[in-house]
């Protein structure tokens, strides 16, 4: 079971989500209180909740193949 709160700062709705059988996995969820979409990363060690905006900044979603890939990290060097 994954427990926590809606990831939006202005919403404190508690969440309780059964953990996926195969981890890691992602789940798109609509908060019952604020009615906004958030994403949950299922993990038995370190589950994470993301606002929709934060999720799409970090991950690319291919709706056709149903694949989710982490975006490449910014590799700018600082002198």
C-alpha angles and dihedrals in degrees: 000000000000114000131182140097136295105279094232111104094224094051124070098179110149115235130205115184127175108241115249117254092236118044140235095043135143130228128192109218136182113218112238092218107040096023092223125134120250133171126230122203107211114219131150090218108031116011116183135198121209133190110237091254094050092046094055091047090057103032139042117218123205103199092189096056095025090232126145120200130183111245117245113269118248104262101190112145120226116216 
